[in-house]
Amino acid sequence: MRLLASLATAFVLLTGLAPMAPAQPGWASNEPIVAADLVSDMAAVAPGERFYLGFRQVMPEGWHTYWRNPGDNGLPPEVRWEVPAGVTMGEFEWPAPIELPLAETILDYGYHDEVVLPVPVQLDAEFDASELVIIGHASWLVCEIICVPEEGTLTLTLPVEAQSRRDEAGYWYIQAALDSVPRTLAGLEARIGFGDTAVVLELEGGDFSAASPDWHDLTFFPYDASLITHAAQQQAERGEGLARLTLARGYQADPQLSAARGGVLRYTLGSGSGARERAIEIWAEPDSDMVLPASATGAPAAAPGTAPVVAPGLIGLLLLAFGGGLILNLMPCVFPILSIKVLQFVEGAHDDPHRVQRHALFFLAGVILSFVALAAVLVGLREFGLPVGWGFQLQVPVVVAGLTLLLFAIGLNLLGVFEIGTSLQNVGGGLSQKPGAQGAFFTGVLAVIVAAPCVGPLAAGALGLALTQPAIIVLLVAAAMGAGLAAPFVLVSFIPALQGFMPKPGRWMEQFKQFLAFPMFASVLWLSWVLVIQSGAAGLLLLGTGLLALSLAIWARKQRHLAWTMIAILSLLTGLGATLAIARLPAATNAPSLSGGEEAWSRERVAELRASGQPIFIDVTAAWCVTCQVNKLGTLSDPAVAEAFERYGVVEMRADWTNRNDEIAALIAEHGQAGVPLYLVYPADGGPARVLPSVLTRDIIINALAEAAG
């Protein structure tokens, strides 16, 4: 019992502490969309002087890049400077942005056509080189309907002379940009207050004094991306000698306003031919005594692109998650573990009903706590800006190896190779001192570990929506999924009439218990295949070493001699070392081969196919997703489905998420999902992708292909 409990504890530690795989490199085009270069306001520079450099971007019509706060999507440009000693580079000075609405609930901030980002440069008085070479390693994101990350190395060489000389063309480029950089306005005071649903700005003095009432079209662009809901309407109102701007609160906004919040305020003064637009920088000091309007004190705002989560909506979301957890009982990935739980109920159904109910509650606790713990890790990674999804832990090879060893040990136990107790209730025990309770709890934990990669019907939508919400909503949805997974067993335990349908315990149970070892070993084979895809042959060799060491440790422990006990300990340490060594292996370059006419997914290829008017089917999958493999070997391999792809001219693409891939994670999130499987069908005549159910049938996919082809 203690041996398997130790293995379980080690696996939980591996799951929580294993490092995430390194991010995949970005895509770089051989023909950049943005023409980027460096300009200077000086043709020659002198030691001890300060001048301006400009990072210039020229964009084709319809494309845009981003401001320092990109809004709901996007990334600001970044430049890593390489300069000689004696040269100090300043920070970008950002011209006022424009609004870039992408949809009713999505608003970005940035620039189109052309923009210059000025950077101050200071030369030391002792700088004695004959020329100044500045190298900028730049990266930026340019978007139209699709977004393309680009990068480039930009170089500017300037002569160093006793007297600086102005570069006329560069000077006016940079001067125009500096004139567009918002500056603070003398005499203006700004305060900020925080309500349940809104952030309120109050502006007093300057252009908003009682003597200057002719302002309108007031818009605030915050520096803090999480402060407001960008696409929501900003409501301005006049007071006595002040202006008030009410902004929908951002769903990740920090309610503790302990420091001033900055941003750009754009407005128009006057009207008609005398109207002039201004953009100024403001820093609003927190004001806890501000009297907030009634509209700012309601329920919390929802994430961008979703409906507000008020009580009825939250209840509906939790019911959806509960139903998703209920359906997980039918998913193939959890069959081996839940079969053990069924045996536990058969064994105890005709015993003391209080004992049965207690074990059911322990099982429920194990399931719910494990779901919540997994969701908490996911929320934590999200807060650090990592694009992760449900099932992310199986993208870490050492976690896959740890789970493989655990399932192998359980399989050996079910065959009777070693005993961890006299009752099936003790499977995975050692976590409690009451016989059976600890086994029920750990069976719940193990069910969640195995079920996590499965995103079945209902669960996909619930998790996808929850992951856009505050942390407490994500945890509540995870708990509801756990309750759904455990519900059938709890229901049977607390309704005696249902227990009467359970078969009587007998010799058949021992045979069935041994039979269940083989689904465990099948899971070991599946996870070994996943590990080969992730870490190559070296990963499989280390896993085999771990399995061999575990087998030797179990056998040696049964010999009941001190020398063999030491051998067992050394074997366990060897297996643990081999497993941890997998974390240091580089990611394998090989991926599952594409079948038939499949193409590898990329945003660029999708854009190319859509421009040519072809329908597209995208299979977002992973080797560790059992539901994905069932769909692939079943519905997607059906000859009638293959004939439909050919008949309707639909291009098949695969996005493989077996290893961590930020682009694929973003694709999943863009379509409101939490993980895989995800099936997308793009129609030939344009329009958004249709998301198919996670469990496919022949009719579902053939009808979707026919509709996409028009």
FENGIGI-V894239 format. One record per residue. N is the residue number from 1. RES is the residue in one letter. PHI is phi in degrees with one decimal (NA if undefined). OMEGA is omega as a letter, one per 40 degrees, with the letter a starting at -180 (* if undefined). D_FIRST is the distance of its C-alpha to the first C-alpha in Angstrom with 2 decimals. Layout:
((N;RES;PHI;OMEGA;D_FIRST) (N;RES;PHI;OMEGA;D_FIRST))
This chain:
((1;M;NA;a;0.00) (2;R;-66.0;a;3.81) (3;L;-62.3;a;5.46) (4;L;-69.5;i;5.62) (5;A;-63.6;i;6.25) (6;S;-64.5;i;8.66) (7;L;-61.3;i;10.14) (8;A;-63.2;i;10.76) (9;T;-62.3;i;12.37) (10;A;-61.2;i;14.38) (11;F;-65.6;i;15.56) (12;V;-61.5;i;16.75) (13;L;-64.8;i;18.59) (14;L;-61.3;a;20.11) (15;T;-63.9;a;21.25) (16;G;-79.7;a;22.89) (17;L;-106.8;a;24.41) (18;A;-63.2;a;25.48) (19;P;-72.1;i;29.29) (20;M;-69.2;i;31.31) (21;A;-65.3;a;33.23) (22;P;-64.3;a;36.86) (23;A;-64.7;i;39.35) (24;Q;-73.4;i;41.49) (25;P;-66.8;a;45.15) (26;G;-75.0;i;47.76) (27;W;-87.8;i;50.45) (28;A;-123.7;a;53.86) (29;S;-84.9;i;56.98) (30;N;-75.3;i;59.73) (31;E;-124.2;a;62.26) (32;P;-59.2;i;61.37) (33;I;-75.4;a;62.24) (34;V;-93.6;i;63.12) (35;A;-88.5;a;65.91) (36;A;-115.8;i;64.77) (37;D;-157.0;i;66.75) (38;L;-110.5;i;67.66) (39;V;-125.1;a;70.99) (40;S;-132.3;i;72.68) (41;D;-83.6;i;75.41) (42;M;-124.5;i;76.93) (43;A;-83.2;i;78.48) (44;A;-144.4;a;78.49) (45;V;-118.4;a;76.70) (46;A;-121.4;i;77.79) (47;P;-57.6;i;75.82) (48;G;83.6;a;74.94) (49;E;-101.9;i;75.22) (50;R;-112.8;i;72.81) (51;F;-142.0;a;72.82) (52;Y;-114.2;i;70.76) (53;L;-107.0;i;68.81) (54;G;-128.0;i;67.91) (55;F;-92.2;a;65.03) (56;R;-101.7;i;66.81) (57;Q;-127.1;i;65.27) (58;V;-114.2;a;67.47) (59;M;-112.7;i;65.82) (60;P;-64.7;i;67.15) (61;E;-59.4;i;68.19) (62;G;92.1;a;65.33) (63;W;-100.6;i;62.73) (64;H;-148.5;i;61.50) (65;T;-116.0;a;59.48) (66;Y;-119.9;i;57.85) (67;W;-79.8;i;58.66) (68;R;-58.8;i;56.53) (69;N;-106.7;a;54.72) (70;P;-73.0;a;54.45) (71;G;92.2;a;53.76) (72;D;-76.6;a;51.26) (73;N;-140.2;i;50.88) (74;G;93.6;i;51.89) (75;L;-141.2;i;51.83) (76;P;-74.0;i;54.61) (77;P;-62.9;i;56.27) (78;E;-134.2;i;55.07) (79;V;-134.3;i;56.97) (80;R;-100.6;a;55.79) (81;W;-88.0;i;58.99) (82;E;-123.6;a;59.93) (83;V;-133.0;i;63.02) (84;P;-73.6;i;64.72) (85;A;-61.3;a;64.71) (86;G;91.8;i;67.07) (87;V;-122.1;i;66.24) (88;T;-116.6;i;64.23) (89;M;-95.3;i;63.01) (90;G;-87.4;i;62.69) (91;E;-98.1;i;60.66) (92;F;-57.4;i;61.69) (93;E;-106.2;a;64.20) (94;W;-92.2;i;63.39) (95;P;-60.7;i;66.25) (96;A;-59.5;a;65.88) (97;P;-84.6;i;63.73) (98;I;-115.9;i;64.53) (99;E;-83.6;a;62.42) (100;L;-125.0;a;60.89) (101;P;-71.9;i;59.88) (102;L;-103.6;i;57.69) (103;A;-159.8;a;56.99) (104;E;-60.4;a;57.54) (105;T;-115.7;a;54.31) (106;I;-130.1;i;54.14) (107;L;-135.9;i;56.49) (108;D;-112.9;i;56.55) (109;Y;-123.4;i;58.83) (110;G;-179.6;a;60.57) (111;Y;-139.4;i;63.69) (112;H;-130.0;a;65.57) (113;D;65.8;a;68.52) (114;E;-153.6;i;68.60) (115;V;-146.8;i;67.15) (116;V;-122.0;i;67.57) (117;L;-103.4;a;65.04) (118;P;-73.0;i;66.96) (119;V;-134.6;i;65.43) (120;P;-72.6;i;67.37) (121;V;-128.0;i;67.78) (122;Q;-116.7;i;69.07) (123;L;-98.8;i;70.69) (124;D;-66.3;i;71.02) (125;A;-64.0;a;74.60) (126;E;-91.0;a;73.93) (127;F;-64.4;a;72.72) (128;D;-120.6;i;74.98) (129;A;-74.3;a;73.86) (130;S;-81.3;i;76.45) (131;E;-147.0;i;74.16) (132;L;-112.6;i;71.07) (133;V;-111.2;i;68.36) (134;I;-113.9;i;65.72) (135;I;-115.3;i;62.83) (136;G;-117.5;i;60.60) (137;H;-93.2;a;57.34) (138;A;-103.9;i;57.29) (139;S;-140.5;a;54.90) (140;W;-157.3;i;55.53) (141;L;-115.6;i;54.67) (142;V;-118.3;a;57.56) (143;C;-132.9;i;57.31) (144;E;-131.5;i;59.41) (145;I;-77.1;i;57.60) (146;I;-107.8;i;55.01) (147;C;-117.5;a;53.95) (148;V;-126.6;i;54.23) (149;P;-76.1;i;52.90) (150;E;-129.4;i;55.53) (151;E;-152.3;i;56.04) (152;G;-168.2;i;58.86) (153;T;-104.2;a;60.18) (154;L;-111.2;a;63.44) (155;T;-127.9;i;65.97) (156;L;-132.1;i;69.02) (157;T;-116.5;a;71.53) (158;L;-125.7;i;74.19) (159;P;-70.9;i;76.97) (160;V;-105.5;a;77.13) (161;E;-129.1;a;80.70) (162;A;-66.7;i;82.57) (163;Q;-126.2;a;83.19) (164;S;-72.3;i;80.76) (165;R;-129.4;a;82.00) (166;R;-81.0;i;80.90) (167;D;-95.3;a;79.59) (168;E;-60.7;a;81.34) (169;A;-64.6;a;79.06) (170;G;-65.1;a;75.85) (171;Y;-59.9;a;77.27) (172;W;-73.3;i;77.93) (173;Y;-58.4;a;74.54) (174;I;-72.7;a;72.80) (175;Q;-64.0;i;75.30) (176;A;-63.1;i;74.74) (177;A;-67.8;i;70.98) (178;L;-63.5;i;71.44) (179;D;-65.1;a;73.76) (180;S;-90.9;i;70.93) (181;V;-77.3;a;68.40) (182;P;-63.2;i;68.18) (183;R;-119.9;i;69.35) (184;T;-68.7;a;69.13) (185;L;-107.6;a;72.08) (186;A;-62.1;i;74.06) (187;G;85.4;a;74.22) (188;L;-95.3;i;71.24) (189;E;-114.4;a;68.48) (190;A;-125.0;i;65.20) (191;R;-127.9;a;62.58) (192;I;-133.6;i;59.27) (193;G;-125.3;a;57.48) (194;F;-122.8;i;54.11) (195;G;-106.2;a;53.67) (196;D;-65.1;a;50.85) (197;T;-121.2;a;52.19) (198;A;-145.7;i;54.82) (199;V;-109.9;a;55.92) (200;V;-116.9;i;59.53) (201;L;-104.0;i;61.92) (202;E;-116.9;a;65.15) (203;L;-120.0;a;67.95) (204;E;-134.2;i;70.95) (205;G;90.4;a;74.02) (206;G;61.9;i;75.21) (207;D;-71.5;a;75.71) (208;F;-113.5;i;74.19) (209;S;-76.2;a;76.58) (210;A;-61.5;a;78.97) (211;A;-81.9;a;81.72) (212;S;-129.3;a;79.81) (213;P;-85.6;a;78.71) (214;D;-91.8;i;79.15) (215;W;-119.0;i;75.63) (216;H;-160.5;a;73.52) (217;D;53.5;a;70.73) (218;L;-82.9;a;68.32) (219;T;-138.5;a;65.05) (220;F;-111.7;i;62.27) (221;F;-112.4;a;60.16) (222;P;-76.4;i;57.32) (223;Y;-74.0;a;55.95) (224;D;-88.2;a;52.49) (225;A;-64.7;a;51.15) (226;S;-94.2;a;48.82) (227;L;-70.4;a;51.50) (228;I;-130.6;i;53.12) (229;T;-86.0;a;52.79) (230;H;-62.4;a;55.26) (231;A;-81.5;a;56.53) (232;A;-73.1;a;57.21) (233;Q;-66.8;i;60.81) (234;Q;-98.3;a;62.00) (235;Q;-103.5;i;64.28) (236;A;-101.9;i;67.10) (237;E;-144.4;a;69.34) (238;R;-98.0;i;72.20) (239;G;-122.6;i;72.50) (240;E;-81.3;i;75.21) (241;G;73.0;i;75.39) (242;L;-153.0;i;71.89) (243;A;-119.5;i;69.80) (244;R;-122.9;i;66.41) (245;L;-121.9;a;63.96) (246;T;-102.9;a;61.01) (247;L;-122.5;i;58.14) (248;A;-64.7;a;55.05) (249;R;-65.2;i;52.02) (250;G;-70.7;a;49.60) (251;Y;-73.4;i;46.14) (252;Q;-113.8;a;44.59) (253;A;-66.1;i;47.35) (254;D;-85.7;a;46.53) (255;P;-71.5;a;48.11) (256;Q;-86.8;a;48.43) (257;L;-81.9;a;51.87) (258;S;-96.0;a;52.08) (259;A;-140.0;i;54.30) (260;A;-63.4;i;57.23) (261;R;-110.5;a;56.59) (262;G;-106.7;i;58.89) (263;G;171.9;i;60.24) (264;V;-110.4;i;63.42) (265;L;-110.2;i;65.72) (266;R;-111.5;i;68.08) (267;Y;-157.6;i;71.02) (268;T;-118.3;i;74.62) (269;L;-107.4;i;77.65) (270;G;78.3;a;80.83) (271;S;-149.3;i;81.65) (272;G;65.2;a;83.90) (273;S;-69.0;a;85.43) (274;G;-92.5;a;84.59) (275;A;-69.7;i;80.83) (276;R;-141.4;a;78.67) (277;E;-93.0;i;74.92) (278;R;-126.6;i;73.14) (279;A;-134.0;a;69.67) (280;I;-126.5;i;68.72) (281;E;-93.3;i;65.68) (282;I;-127.7;i;64.43) (283;W;-127.2;a;61.94) (284;A;-94.6;i;61.14) (285;E;-80.6;i;60.17) (286;P;-65.4;a;57.63) (287;D;-131.5;a;59.36) (288;S;-72.1;a;57.17) (289;D;-95.4;a;60.32) (290;M;-62.9;i;61.39) (291;V;-84.0;a;62.36) (292;L;-88.8;i;60.46) (293;P;-66.6;a;61.86) (294;A;-58.8;a;60.28) (295;S;-66.7;a;59.03) (296;A;-94.9;a;56.75) (297;T;-119.2;i;54.80) (298;G;-90.8;a;53.07) (299;A;-78.3;a;49.57) (300;P;-59.8;i;47.85) (301;A;-76.5;i;49.07) (302;A;-87.5;i;47.07) (303;A;-66.4;i;46.29) (304;P;-57.0;i;49.16) (305;G;87.5;i;49.52) (306;T;-129.5;i;47.72) (307;A;-73.8;i;48.95) (308;P;-59.5;i;48.48) (309;V;-90.1;i;45.28) (310;V;-95.8;a;46.74) (311;A;-53.6;a;45.02) (312;P;-62.0;a;45.78) (313;G;-66.6;i;44.78) (314;L;-66.2;i;41.47) (315;I;-61.9;i;40.72) (316;G;-62.2;i;41.63) (317;L;-65.2;i;39.38) (318;L;-67.4;i;36.39) (319;L;-64.7;i;37.19) (320;L;-61.7;i;37.41) (321;A;-65.5;i;33.98) (322;F;-60.4;i;32.55) (323;G;-63.4;i;34.16) (324;G;-63.1;i;32.77) (325;G;-65.8;i;29.20) (326;L;-61.6;a;29.95) (327;I;-69.1;i;31.24) (328;L;-58.1;i;28.12) (329;N;-62.2;a;26.52) (330;L;-99.0;a;29.03) (331;M;-79.4;a;28.56) (332;P;-65.1;a;27.28) (333;C;-69.9;a;24.88) (334;V;-103.3;a;22.46) (335;F;-57.8;a;22.76) (336;P;-59.8;a;19.54) (337;I;-73.8;a;17.34) (338;L;-69.4;i;19.63) (339;S;-63.4;i;19.70) (340;I;-62.3;a;16.06) (341;K;-65.0;i;17.19) (342;V;-60.3;i;20.18) (343;L;-62.3;i;18.23) (344;Q;-59.6;i;16.35) (345;F;-69.7;i;19.87) (346;V;-61.7;a;21.30) (347;E;-65.7;a;18.79) (348;G;-104.0;a;19.51) (349;A;-62.7;a;23.06) (350;H;-101.8;i;24.75) (351;D;-96.5;i;22.83) (352;D;-58.4;a;23.62) (353;P;-61.4;i;24.95) (354;H;-65.9;i;23.96) (355;R;-64.8;i;20.28) (356;V;-61.5;a;20.75) (357;Q;-65.9;i;22.64) (358;R;-63.7;i;20.16) (359;H;-65.6;i;17.40) (360;A;-63.5;i;20.14) (361;L;-68.9;i;21.04) (362;F;-64.9;i;17.56) (363;F;-62.1;i;17.63) (364;L;-59.4;i;21.17) (365;A;-63.0;i;20.30) (366;G;-61.8;a;17.68) (367;V;-67.0;a;20.35) (368;I;-65.0;a;23.27) (369;L;-63.0;i;21.85) (370;S;-69.2;i;20.74) (371;F;-61.4;a;24.19) (372;V;-66.3;i;25.94) (373;A;-62.8;i;24.14) (374;L;-64.1;i;25.07) (375;A;-64.9;i;28.58) (376;A;-64.5;i;28.92) (377;V;-62.4;i;28.31) (378;L;-61.6;i;30.82) (379;V;-63.5;i;33.34) (380;G;-60.6;i;33.02) (381;L;-65.3;i;33.79) (382;R;-62.9;a;36.62) (383;E;-66.8;i;38.11) (384;F;-83.8;i;38.26) (385;G;87.6;a;40.31) (386;L;-86.4;i;37.87) (387;P;-80.1;a;38.42) (388;V;-119.8;i;34.93) (389;G;-136.8;a;33.87) (390;W;-62.3;a;30.97) (391;G;90.3;a;28.45) (392;F;-59.4;a;29.64) (393;Q;-63.9;i;26.20) (394;L;-82.4;i;26.23) (395;Q;-84.4;i;29.51) (396;V;-100.7;a;27.63) (397;P;-56.0;a;26.71) (398;V;-66.7;i;23.86) (399;V;-69.8;i;22.13) (400;V;-60.0;i;22.76) (401;A;-64.7;i;21.27) (402;G;-61.6;i;18.07) (403;L;-66.1;i;17.70) (404;T;-61.0;i;18.54) (405;L;-62.3;a;15.80) (406;L;-64.2;i;13.18) (407;L;-66.5;i;14.79) (408;F;-64.1;i;15.08) (409;A;-64.1;i;11.38) (410;I;-64.7;i;10.95) (411;G;-61.2;i;14.03) (412;L;-63.0;i;12.91) (413;N;-64.6;a;9.94) (414;L;-63.3;i;12.65) (415;L;-78.0;a;14.94) (416;G;88.2;i;12.82) (417;V;-62.6;i;12.95) (418;F;-145.5;a;9.43) (419;E;-109.8;i;7.26) (420;I;-120.2;i;3.82) (421;G;155.7;a;6.21) (422;T;-94.9;a;9.94) (423;S;-127.4;i;10.95) (424;L;-61.3;i;11.45) (425;Q;-64.8;a;11.41) (426;N;-93.5;i;7.64) (427;V;-58.7;a;7.94) (428;G;76.1;a;7.05) (429;G;-76.0;a;5.79) (430;G;100.8;a;5.82) (431;L;-101.3;i;9.52) (432;S;-152.7;a;11.06) (433;Q;-91.2;i;11.42) (434;K;-89.1;a;12.84) (435;P;-55.6;i;11.01) (436;G;89.9;a;11.32) (437;A;-65.1;a;12.96) (438;Q;-66.2;i;10.30) (439;G;-65.2;i;9.50) (440;A;-63.5;a;13.30) (441;F;-62.7;a;13.88) (442;F;-70.3;i;11.82) (443;T;-60.3;i;13.37) (444;G;-63.4;i;16.60) (445;V;-60.3;a;16.01) (446;L;-66.2;i;15.33) (447;A;-60.6;a;18.34) (448;V;-69.7;i;20.52) (449;I;-58.0;a;19.64) (450;V;-78.2;a;20.64) (451;A;-79.9;a;23.49) (452;A;-54.5;a;25.07) (453;P;-69.9;a;27.40) (454;C;-84.5;i;28.75) (455;V;-117.6;a;31.86) (456;G;-87.9;i;33.17) (457;P;-56.5;a;36.29) (458;L;72.5;a;36.94) (459;A;-62.6;a;34.05) (460;A;-60.5;a;36.14) (461;G;-67.3;a;39.08) (462;A;-63.9;a;37.16) (463;L;-69.0;i;35.24) (464;G;-59.3;i;38.42) (465;L;-71.2;a;40.38) (466;A;-62.2;a;37.73) (467;L;-70.2;i;37.46) (468;T;-95.9;a;41.15) (469;Q;-102.8;i;40.67) (470;P;-58.9;a;39.78) (471;A;-56.9;a;36.17) (472;I;-62.7;i;35.78) (473;I;-67.8;i;36.80) (474;V;-59.8;a;34.27) (475;L;-67.1;i;31.42) (476;L;-64.8;i;32.79) (477;V;-64.6;i;33.03) (478;A;-62.0;i;29.42) (479;A;-63.8;i;28.33) (480;A;-65.3;i;30.60) (481;M;-62.4;i;29.10) (482;G;-62.3;i;25.60) (483;A;-61.9;i;27.12) (484;G;-65.8;i;28.72) (485;L;-63.6;a;25.59) (486;A;-87.0;a;23.78) (487;A;-55.0;a;27.03) (488;P;-58.6;a;26.99) (489;F;-72.3;i;23.70) (490;V;-66.0;a;24.89) (491;L;-62.2;a;28.27) (492;V;-64.0;a;27.11) (493;S;-66.9;a;25.06) (494;F;-99.5;i;28.13) (495;I;-118.9;a;30.76) (496;P;-54.8;a;30.52) (497;A;-60.2;i;33.18) (498;L;-71.1;i;31.02) (499;Q;-67.4;i;28.21) (500;G;-66.3;i;30.82) (501;F;-82.5;i;30.86) (502;M;-73.9;i;27.26) (503;P;-67.9;i;27.23) (504;K;-70.3;i;26.24) (505;P;-60.5;a;22.85) (506;G;-172.4;a;23.47) (507;R;-65.3;a;22.86) (508;W;-61.0;a;23.53) (509;M;-67.4;i;20.18) (510;E;-65.0;i;18.32) (511;Q;-65.2;a;20.93) (512;F;-68.0;i;20.69) (513;K;-59.7;i;16.91) (514;Q;-67.0;i;17.59) (515;F;-61.0;a;20.54) (516;L;-65.2;i;18.58) (517;A;-63.3;a;17.12) (518;F;-75.1;i;20.69) (519;P;-59.7;i;21.24) (520;M;-63.2;a;18.20) (521;F;-66.8;i;19.98) (522;A;-62.5;i;23.20) (523;S;-64.7;i;21.85) (524;V;-62.5;i;20.96) (525;L;-62.0;a;24.62) (526;W;-62.1;a;25.98) (527;L;-67.9;i;24.29) (528;S;-64.5;i;25.44) (529;W;-63.2;i;28.92) (530;V;-59.5;a;28.72) (531;L;-65.0;i;27.84) (532;V;-61.4;i;30.82) (533;I;-64.3;a;33.06) (534;Q;-80.7;a;31.89) (535;S;-124.6;i;31.69) (536;G;76.7;a;33.45) (537;A;-65.1;i;32.83) (538;A;-62.9;i;31.64) (539;G;-63.7;i;28.73) (540;L;-65.5;i;27.81) (541;L;-62.9;i;28.09) (542;L;-66.2;i;25.73) (543;L;-63.8;i;23.19) (544;G;-59.9;i;23.59) (545;T;-62.0;i;23.05) (546;G;-63.0;i;19.74) (547;L;-65.2;i;18.62) (548;L;-63.9;a;19.97) (549;A;-64.7;i;18.32) (550;L;-64.7;i;14.83) (551;S;-62.0;i;15.62) (552;L;-63.6;a;17.00) (553;A;-63.0;i;14.10) (554;I;-64.5;a;11.71) (555;W;-66.6;a;14.64) (556;A;-64.7;a;15.60) (557;R;-63.8;a;12.34) (558;K;-78.5;a;12.90) (559;Q;-79.4;i;16.43) (560;R;55.5;i;15.72) (561;H;-143.6;a;18.57) (562;L;-57.8;a;19.14) (563;A;-62.5;i;21.00) (564;W;-70.1;i;18.36) (565;T;-63.0;i;15.76) (566;M;-63.5;i;18.39) (567;I;-63.0;i;18.88) (568;A;-62.1;i;15.24) (569;I;-64.4;i;15.63) (570;L;-62.1;i;19.02) (571;S;-65.6;i;17.88) (572;L;-62.3;i;15.38) (573;L;-65.0;i;18.33) (574;T;-64.3;i;20.65) (575;G;-62.8;i;18.75) (576;L;-64.0;i;18.58) (577;G;-62.5;i;22.28) (578;A;-63.6;a;23.26) (579;T;-66.1;a;21.71) (580;L;-65.5;i;23.47) (581;A;-63.9;i;26.64) (582;I;-61.7;a;26.91) (583;A;-64.2;a;27.90) (584;R;-92.0;a;30.97) (585;L;-76.6;i;32.28) (586;P;-69.2;i;35.36) (587;A;-63.8;i;35.28) (588;A;-68.4;i;36.31) (589;T;-85.3;a;39.82) (590;N;-81.8;i;39.30) (591;A;-126.0;i;38.49) (592;P;-54.4;a;38.29) (593;S;-64.8;i;41.80) (594;L;-73.5;a;44.06) (595;S;-101.5;i;44.92) (596;G;55.0;a;48.41) (597;G;-95.0;a;50.63) (598;E;-67.6;i;47.94) (599;E;-120.0;i;48.76) (600;A;-72.9;a;46.57) (601;W;-72.8;i;46.77) (602;S;-154.5;i;48.74) (603;R;-62.4;a;50.68) (604;E;-66.5;a;53.83) (605;R;-67.1;i;53.66) (606;V;-61.4;i;53.03) (607;A;-61.2;i;56.07) (608;E;-64.6;a;58.15) (609;L;-67.9;i;57.30) (610;R;-66.9;i;57.92) (611;A;-65.0;i;61.25) (612;S;-88.1;i;62.28) (613;G;79.1;a;61.42) (614;Q;-100.2;i;58.57) (615;P;-71.6;a;55.72) (616;I;-133.5;i;52.24) (617;F;-116.8;a;48.74) (618;I;-115.7;i;45.88) (619;D;-102.2;i;42.34) (620;V;-92.6;a;40.00) (621;T;-138.8;i;36.79) (622;A;-155.9;a;33.76) (623;A;-64.0;a;31.85) (624;W;-83.6;i;28.50) (625;C;-91.9;a;30.02) (626;V;-65.2;i;29.22) (627;T;-59.1;i;31.97) (628;C;-60.3;a;34.39) (629;Q;-69.5;i;33.69) (630;V;-62.9;i;34.04) (631;N;-62.3;a;37.37) (632;K;-66.0;a;38.48) (633;L;-77.4;a;37.85) (634;G;-100.6;a;39.18) (635;T;-60.0;a;41.92) (636;L;-72.0;i;42.96) (637;S;-97.3;a;43.33) (638;D;-65.4;i;45.43) (639;P;-56.2;i;48.91) (640;A;-66.1;i;50.58) (641;V;-69.0;i;48.92) (642;A;-60.7;i;49.91) (643;E;-66.8;i;53.44) (644;A;-67.6;i;53.53) (645;F;-57.3;a;52.69) (646;E;-70.2;a;55.58) (647;R;-64.0;a;57.97) (648;Y;-93.3;i;57.60) (649;G;65.9;a;57.50) (650;V;-88.7;i;54.26) (651;V;-82.3;i;52.80) (652;E;-91.8;i;49.05) (653;M;-130.1;i;47.15) (654;R;-123.6;i;43.53) (655;A;-111.1;a;41.90) (656;D;-92.6;a;38.64) (657;W;-106.9;a;36.17) (658;T;-58.3;i;33.34) (659;N;-97.3;a;33.98) (660;R;-61.3;i;35.15) (661;N;-147.6;a;38.82) (662;D;-66.0;i;40.61) (663;E;-65.2;i;43.47) (664;I;-69.9;i;41.27) (665;A;-60.0;i;39.32) (666;A;-65.9;i;42.76) (667;L;-59.8;i;43.81) (668;I;-63.2;a;40.83) (669;A;-66.1;a;41.58) (670;E;-60.4;a;45.30) (671;H;-104.2;i;44.69) (672;G;69.5;a;42.62) (673;Q;-111.8;a;39.28) (674;A;-106.9;a;35.89) (675;G;-170.9;a;34.58) (676;V;-107.6;e;34.90) (677;P;-77.2;i;36.15) (678;L;-136.8;a;39.63) (679;Y;-121.4;a;42.74) (680;L;-118.7;i;46.18) (681;V;-126.9;i;49.59) (682;Y;-95.9;i;52.70) (683;P;-71.9;a;55.98) (684;A;-67.9;a;58.91) (685;D;-93.7;i;61.29) (686;G;89.9;a;59.23) (687;G;96.7;a;57.32) (688;P;-71.4;i;53.67) (689;A;-72.7;i;50.78) (690;R;-94.8;i;49.38) (691;V;-92.3;a;45.59) (692;L;-86.8;i;44.30) (693;P;-60.6;a;41.28) (694;S;-74.1;i;37.90) (695;V;-108.6;a;37.70) (696;L;-91.8;i;40.88) (697;T;-125.2;a;43.01) (698;R;-60.0;a;46.07) (699;D;-65.6;a;48.50) (700;I;-57.3;a;47.07) (701;I;-76.0;i;47.46) (702;I;-66.6;i;50.78) (703;N;-63.5;i;52.34) (704;A;-65.6;i;51.20) (705;L;-66.7;i;52.73) (706;A;-64.6;i;55.94) (707;E;-65.5;a;56.25) (708;A;-65.1;a;55.66) (709;A;-79.6;i;58.36) (710;G;79.1;*;60.78))
